[in-house]
């Protein structure tokens, strides 16, 4: 856990301090500990250089890896955050809702497949791929001598405590009874603010069109407040304290009429997790 957090923080540092041409996490002769060592390989970007031309405000895109599989995607652009640094945004590649947001902000991007990435090796023992950073000109692979572990964030994210499978079946059943609902492969993304008191303060449809499906989701997840043993939400915690946080609900109505629901975040980030994706909707 500690090693994973260290590697993740170095990766964030690499995004903050890299220049537009070559991403450098740290000078390779500098070690955080006596046992932590970094190596890198740089190749020309022939994969998605045009993507950076299309979005000139974008400085780089970083992908973290766990067991040679893409885990998280982090963008860095020319805008500044509250601390005056270039703004970054994190997307969970294991959650379809986050990638849906990425595609709505940008567009589909060509990334090296996991199988191709795994072919790039450092000619040293005990070297593990930790992240790959794409810039307009280069793709840089970073390796560490300690096997990365799953990054759990800085705390525990909010959670829905209800039975998600039951909700999926209930909504699918209602939609099938409603003959006016045309079953097509459709996707919706909702965002909700979960308060530190374990209830939904507000919830909105951020991606997708208003529909019977959207109404049913809002009715279930944005219902009346419940307290005590009937509470359906667990607020986010960090350092033992409860916090308000943003919670995303991805909903897909499949062609066969089944409903798929997934939640994010997997961990509590230290980015702008309290900012809604859709800034056009007033808080």
C-alpha positions in Angstrom: 0.0 0.0 0.0 2.7 2.5 1.0 4.7 1.7 -2.2 1.7 2.2 -4.4 0.9 5.6 -2.7 4.6 6.7 -3.2 4.6 5.7 -6.8 1.3 7.4 -7.4 2.4 10.6 -5.8 5.6 10.5 -8.0 3.4 10.0 -11.0 1.3 13.0 -10.1 4.5 15.0 -9.6 5.6 13.9 -13.1 2.5 15.3 -14.6 2.9 18.6 -12.7 6.5 19.1 -13.5 6.9 17.6 -17.0 7.4 19.9 -20.0 5.3 19.6 -23.1 8.0 17.6 -24.9 9.3 15.0 -22.5 7.6 13.9 -19.3 10.2 13.5 -16.4 8.8 12.2 -13.1 12.1 12.8 -11.2 15.8 12.9 -12.1 16.5 9.2 -12.5 19.5 9.5 -10.1 17.2 10.7 -7.3 15.6 8.1 -5.1 12.8 8.7 -2.6 14.1 5.8 -0.5 17.2 3.6 -0.5 15.2 0.9 -2.3 13.1 2.9 -4.8 14.6 3.2 -8.2 13.2 4.5 -11.6 14.0 3.7 -15.2 12.3 4.9 -18.4 12.0 4.3 -22.1 11.0 7.0 -24.6 9.6 6.4 -28.1 8.2 8.7 -30.7 4.4 9.2 -30.5 3.0 7.8 -33.7 -0.2 6.7 -31.9 -2.1 9.8 -31.0 0.0 12.9 -31.9 -3.0 14.2 -33.8 -5.1 14.2 -30.6 -2.8 16.8 -29.0 -3.0 18.9 -32.2 -6.8 18.8 -32.0 -6.6 19.8 -28.3 -3.6 22.2 -28.0 -4.5 23.1 -24.5 -3.7 19.5 -23.4 -0.1 19.1 -22.2 0.0 15.3 -21.5 -2.0 12.2 -20.7 -0.8 9.8 -18.2 -1.9 6.2 -17.7 -1.1 4.3 -14.5 -0.7 0.5 -14.7 -1.3 -2.3 -12.3 -0.1 -5.8 -13.3 0.5 -4.5 -16.8 -3.1 -3.4 -17.2 -4.2 0.2 -17.6 -5.8 1.4 -14.4 -6.2 5.2 -14.3 -6.0 8.0 -16.8 -4.9 11.5 -15.8 -4.9 14.6 -18.0 -2.8 17.8 -17.6 -3.7 21.0 -19.4 -2.7 24.6 -19.6 -5.4 25.8 -17.2 -4.4 26.6 -13.6 -5.8 25.1 -10.4 -6.2 27.0 -7.1 -2.5 26.5 -6.4 -1.4 28.0 -9.7 -0.3 24.7 -11.1 -1.4 23.2 -14.4 -4.8 21.6 -13.8 -5.1 17.8 -13.8 -8.1 15.5 -14.0 -8.4 11.8 -13.1 -10.5 9.2 -14.9 -11.0 5.6 -13.7 -10.4 3.3 -16.7 -12.2 0.5 -14.9 -15.4 2.5 -14.6 -17.3 3.2 -17.9 -18.8 6.4 -16.5 -15.4 8.1 -16.2 -14.3 7.2 -19.7 -17.7 8.5 -20.9 -17.0 11.8 -19.3 -13.5 11.9 -21.0 -15.0 11.3 -24.4 -17.6 14.0 -23.8 -14.9 16.5 -22.9 -12.5 15.4 -25.6 -13.2 12.5 -28.0 -12.1 8.9 -28.4 -8.3 8.6 -28.1 -6.1 5.8 -29.5 -3.9 4.4 -26.7 -1.4 1.6 -26.8 -3.1 -1.7 -26.0 -1.9 -3.4 -22.8 -0.4 -6.2 -24.9 1.7 -3.7 -26.9 2.8 -1.8 -23.7 3.9 -5.0 -22.1 6.4 -5.6 -24.9 8.5 -2.7 -23.8 11.0 -4.0 -21.2 13.8 -2.6 -19.2 16.9 -4.9 -19.4 17.1 -5.2 -15.6 15.8 -7.6 -13.0 12.7 -6.7 -11.0 11.4 -3.8 -13.1 7.7 -3.2 -13.1 5.7 -0.9 -15.4 4.0 1.9 -13.4 2.9 4.5 -15.9 3.0 5.7 -19.5 2.9 9.4 -20.3 1.8 10.6 -23.8 2.8 14.0 -25.1 2.4 15.3 -28.7 5.9 14.2 -29.6 6.8 11.3 -27.3 5.5 8.3 -25.3 7.4 7.6 -22.2 7.3 4.3 -20.2 8.3 4.4 -16.5 9.4 1.4 -14.5 10.1 0.9 -10.8 11.9 -1.8 -8.9 9.1 -2.5 -6.5 5.8 -4.2 -7.7 3.0 -1.6 -7.6 0.0 -2.2 -5.4 -3.5 -1.0 -5.8 -3.9 2.7 -4.9 -6.7 3.1 -2.4 -6.8 6.9 -2.4 -6.6 9.2 0.6 -9.8 7.9 2.1 -13.0 5.9 1.6 -15.5 7.2 -1.1 -19.2 7.5 -0.6 -21.1 4.2 -1.0 -24.7 3.2 -2.0 -25.7 0.6 0.6 -28.8 -0.6 -1.2 -29.1 -3.8 -3.3 -27.9 -2.7 -6.8 -28.9 -5.9 -8.5 -32.4 -5.6 -7.1 -32.5 -2.0 -8.4 -31.4 -3.2 -11.9 -34.1 -5.8 -11.9 -36.8 -3.5 -10.6 -36.1 -0.8 -13.2 -35.9 -3.3 -16.1 -39.3 -4.8 -15.0 -40.9 -1.3 -14.9 -39.6 -0.4 -18.3 -40.8 -3.6 -19.9 -44.3 -2.9 -18.5 -44.2 0.5 -20.0 -44.8 -0.2 -23.7 -44.2 3.4 -24.6 -40.5 2.9 -23.8 -38.5 1.9 -26.8 -35.7 -0.4 -25.7 -32.4 0.7 -27.3 -28.8 0.5 -26.2 -28.6 3.8 -24.2 -26.3 5.2 -21.6 -26.9 7.8 -18.8 -24.6 9.3 -16.3 -25.9 10.9 -13.1 -23.9 12.9 -10.5 -25.0 13.3 -6.9 -23.6 15.1 -3.9 -23.5 12.8 -0.9 -23.4 14.8 2.3 -21.4 13.8 5.4 -24.7 13.1 7.0 -25.3 10.1 4.7 -28.0 11.4 2.3 -28.2 12.8 -1.2 -28.2 16.6 -1.2 -28.7 16.9 -4.9 -28.6 14.7 -8.0 -28.6 15.5 -11.7 -28.4 13.9 -15.1 -25.1 15.0 -16.5 -24.9 12.9 -19.7 -27.8 11.5 -21.6 -31.4 12.6 -22.3 -34.4 12.8 -20.0 -36.5 9.6 -20.3 -38.5 7.1 -18.3 -35.3 5.4 -17.4 -33.8 8.6 -16.1 -37.0 9.3 -14.1 -36.8 5.9 -12.4 -33.2 6.3 -11.5 -33.8 9.7 -9.9 -36.8 8.4 -8.1 -34.8 5.6 -6.5 -31.5 7.3 -5.7 -32.7 10.8 -5.1 -35.6 9.8 -2.8 -36.5 11.2 0.6 -33.9 11.4 3.3 -33.5 8.3 5.5 -31.9 8.1 8.9 -30.7 5.5 11.4 -31.1 1.9 10.3 -32.8 2.9 7.1 -30.0 4.9 5.7 -29.1 3.9 2.1 -25.9 5.9 1.8 -22.5 6.0 3.5 -20.6 9.3 3.3 -17.0 9.6 2.3 -14.3 9.5 5.0 -10.8 10.8 5.2 -8.6 10.7 8.3 -11.5 9.5 10.3 -13.7 12.5 9.4 -16.9 12.4 7.3 -17.0 14.6 4.1 -19.4 15.7 1.4 -18.3 14.2 -1.9 -19.3 13.7 -5.5 -20.8 10.3 -6.5 -21.4 9.1 -10.1 -23.9 6.6 -11.2 -23.5 5.0 -14.7 -26.6 3.4 -16.1 -26.9 1.5 -19.3 -30.2 0.1 -20.8 -29.1 -2.8 -22.9 -30.9 -3.9 -26.1 -32.4 -6.9 -24.4 -34.0 -4.7 -21.8 -31.6 -5.4 -18.9 -30.2 -2.6 -16.9 -26.6 -2.2 -15.8 -25.6 0.2 -13.0 -22.1 1.0 -11.9 -20.6 3.5 -9.4 -17.5 5.7 -9.0 -15.2 6.6 -7.5 -13.3 3.5 -6.4 -11.2 5.6 -4.1 -11.4 9.2 -2.7 -9.2 11.4 -4.9 -7.5 14.6 -3.8 -8.5 16.3 -7.0 -11.7 18.4 -7.6 -14.0 15.5 -6.8 -16.6 18.1 -5.6 -16.9 19.6 -9.0 -19.6 18.4 -11.3 -18.7 17.3 -14.8 -21.4 19.4 -16.3 -20.6 23.1 -15.4 -23.6 24.4 -17.3 -25.9 23.2 -14.6 -25.8 25.5 -11.6 -25.2 24.0 -8.2 
